[in-house]
Amino acid sequence: MTMSGKLAVITGASSGIGAATAKALAADGCEVVLAARRLERLRALAEEIGEGATAIGLDVTDPASVAALAAEVPRCDLLVNNAGGALGLEPLRDADEENWRQMYEANVMGTMRMTRALLPALLDSGAGHVVTVTSTTAFEAYRGGAGYMAAKHAQRATLRALRLELLGEPLRITEVAPGMVETEFSLVRFGGDEAAASRVYEGTEPLRAEDVAECIRWAVAQPPRVNVDEIVVRPRAQATAVDVHRE
Ligand SMILES: NC(=O)c1ccc[n+]([C@@H]2O[C@H](COP(=O)([O-])OP(=O)(O)OC[C@H]3O[C@@H](n4cnc5c(N)ncnc54)[C@H](OP(=O)(O)O)[C@@H]3O)[C@@H](O)[C@H]2O)c1
């Protein structure tokens, strides 16, 4: 029970990596605030986790929603900036401006808003921690990924600045950059097209949400003097964003 007495806010907890992270942290004794837009899902997860889990509706693209969540949270030891994802896989010459804007809003502005809003509570805790889920696309390229890559590169850059700005404060900053993970990520990216989503994982063994959650749990469980700056985690069958072994 390494996290006993601590409180974590996890964004994007209604599915995939966020939901798995909430379960892993709760299993370590942490109180968890589950935040995302789909409140019904969060409530079901809170019920499954049991005591110490609270569901709060949150849209990280809406400043008022972020402010409302921050006002509801009494204290905070850990913020997991996980909400986000990709929309579309079109080449840049066909770029959909609304998709690009949404990706920037959720991944970059969302991370900035949540971090800024909870920073006072995180610093007050005396040993705060901000973990942000970026992606290997935060430093690699693939065709059709420009809009998502631009957002993830920017998200990674903000964390670098934050680490410098908060040097000397009682706060750790960790980036977790996963490769391919089988979640609802591809379903969302392809607008609900299940066939297109399942082709992404065809013939290969992707990571599971629990694998990434375990990386987060491990980084958080280190003593406060230890700052795990970044974790890059991929499936064994994936060497780069584009090199995937398929049977
Ligand atoms: N799966 C992968 O291959 C992969 C690889 C590298 C990085 N990542 C990153 O990992 C993170 C989690 O993705 P996932 O794979 O777990 O996908 P997922 O299953 O689609 O989960 C995404 C989560 O983000 C939430 N979310 C999206 N927009 C939001 C918004 N505006 N406000 C609040 N919550 C929002 C969703 O909840 P609601 O829809 O209920 O709001 C959902 O809980 C993302 O940042 C993604 O970019 C994923």
The ligand as an SDF file (V2000), in Angstrom:
LIG
                    3D

 48 52  0  0  0  0  0  0  0  0999 V2000
   -3.3750    3.4870  -27.5630 N   0  0  0  0  0  0  0  0  0  0  0  0
   -2.2180    3.8460  -28.0490 C   0  0  0  0  0  0  0  0  0  0  0  0
   -1.6800    3.1800  -28.9720 O   0  0  0  0  0  0  0  0  0  0  0  0
   -1.4840    5.0320  -27.4920 C   0  0  0  0  0  0  0  0  0  0  0  0
   -0.1120    5.1490  -27.7650 C   0  0  0  0  0  0  0  0  0  0  0  0
    0.5890    6.2400  -27.2780 C   0  0  0  0  0  0  0  0  0  0  0  0
   -0.0590    7.1960  -26.5140 C   0  0  0  0  0  0  0  0  0  0  0  0
   -1.4070    7.0890  -26.2550 N   0  0  0  0  0  0  0  0  0  0  0  0
   -2.0330    8.1340  -25.4550 C   0  0  0  0  0  0  0  0  0  0  0  0
   -2.5630    7.5500  -24.3010 O   0  0  0  0  0  0  0  0  0  0  0  0
   -3.6120    8.3680  -23.7760 C   0  0  0  0  0  0  0  0  0  0  0  0
   -4.8040    7.4770  -23.4390 C   0  0  0  0  0  0  0  0  0  0  0  0
   -5.2910    6.8830  -24.6340 O   0  0  0  0  0  0  0  0  0  0  0  0
   -5.8680    5.4070  -24.7080 P   0  0  0  0  0  0  0  0  0  0  0  0
   -4.9670    4.6330  -25.5920 O   0  0  0  0  0  0  0  0  0  0  0  0
   -6.1780    4.8890  -23.3600 O   0  0  0  0  0  0  0  0  0  0  0  0
   -7.1950    5.6780  -25.5710 O   0  0  0  0  0  0  0  0  0  0  0  0
   -8.7550    5.6640  -25.1850 P   0  0  0  0  0  0  0  0  0  0  0  0
   -9.1330    4.3080  -24.7230 O   0  0  0  0  0  0  0  0  0  0  0  0
   -9.4510    6.2450  -26.3610 O   0  0  0  0  0  0  0  0  0  0  0  0
   -8.8390    6.6840  -23.9460 O   0  0  0  0  0  0  0  0  0  0  0  0
   -8.7620    8.0820  -24.1110 C   0  0  0  0  0  0  0  0  0  0  0  0
   -9.3210    8.7300  -22.8550 C   0  0  0  0  0  0  0  0  0  0  0  0
   -9.1800   10.1540  -22.9940 O   0  0  0  0  0  0  0  0  0  0  0  0
  -10.4200   10.7310  -22.6290 C   0  0  0  0  0  0  0  0  0  0  0  0
  -10.5870   12.0180  -23.2870 N   0  0  0  0  0  0  0  0  0  0  0  0
  -10.4680   12.2980  -24.6210 C   0  0  0  0  0  0  0  0  0  0  0  0
  -10.7460   13.5820  -24.8500 N   0  0  0  0  0  0  0  0  0  0  0  0
  -11.0500   14.1280  -23.6370 C   0  0  0  0  0  0  0  0  0  0  0  0
  -11.4330   15.4180  -23.2240 C   0  0  0  0  0  0  0  0  0  0  0  0
  -11.5980   16.4300  -24.0820 N   0  0  0  0  0  0  0  0  0  0  0  0
  -11.6510   15.6350  -21.9020 N   0  0  0  0  0  0  0  0  0  0  0  0
  -11.5120   14.6400  -21.0120 C   0  0  0  0  0  0  0  0  0  0  0  0
  -11.1580   13.3880  -21.3430 N   0  0  0  0  0  0  0  0  0  0  0  0
  -10.9380   13.1440  -22.6460 C   0  0  0  0  0  0  0  0  0  0  0  0
  -11.4780    9.7130  -23.0370 C   0  0  0  0  0  0  0  0  0  0  0  0
  -12.6400    9.8680  -22.2350 O   0  0  0  0  0  0  0  0  0  0  0  0
  -14.0370   10.5160  -22.7020 P   0  0  0  0  0  0  0  0  0  0  0  0
  -14.2230   10.2150  -24.1490 O   0  0  0  0  0  0  0  0  0  0  0  0
  -15.0250    9.8360  -21.8000 O   0  0  0  0  0  0  0  0  0  0  0  0
  -13.8810   11.9700  -22.4020 O   0  0  0  0  0  0  0  0  0  0  0  0
  -10.7800    8.4170  -22.6500 C   0  0  0  0  0  0  0  0  0  0  0  0
  -10.9850    8.1400  -21.2820 O   0  0  0  0  0  0  0  0  0  0  0  0
   -3.8860    9.4300  -24.8600 C   0  0  0  0  0  0  0  0  0  0  0  0
   -3.2700   10.6450  -24.4740 O   0  0  0  0  0  0  0  0  0  0  0  0
   -3.2190    8.8580  -26.0900 C   0  0  0  0  0  0  0  0  0  0  0  0
   -2.8120    9.8690  -26.9860 O   0  0  0  0  0  0  0  0  0  0  0  0
   -2.1170    6.0130  -26.7220 C   0  0  0  0  0  0  0  0  0  0  0  0
  1  2  1  0
  2  3  2  0
  2  4  1  0
  4  5  1  0
  4 48  2  0
  5  6  2  0
  6  7  1  0
  7  8  2  0
  8  9  1  0
  8 48  1  0
  9 10  1  0
  9 46  1  0
 10 11  1  0
 11 12  1  0
 11 44  1  0
 12 13  1  0
 13 14  1  0
 14 15  2  0
 14 16  1  0
 14 17  1  0
 17 18  1  0
 18 19  2  0
 18 20  1  0
 18 21  1  0
 21 22  1  0
 22 23  1  0
 23 24  1  0
 23 42  1  0
 24 25  1  0
 25 26  1  0
 25 36  1  0
 26 27  1  0
 26 35  1  0
 27 28  2  0
 28 29  1  0
 29 30  1  0
 29 35  2  0
 30 31  1  0
 30 32  2  0
 32 33  1  0
 33 34  2  0
 34 35  1  0
 36 37  1  0
 36 42  1  0
 37 38  1  0
 38 39  2  0
 38 40  1  0
 38 41  1  0
 42 43  1  0
 44 45  1  0
 44 46  1  0
 46 47  1  0
M  CHG  2   8   1  16  -1
M  END
$$$$
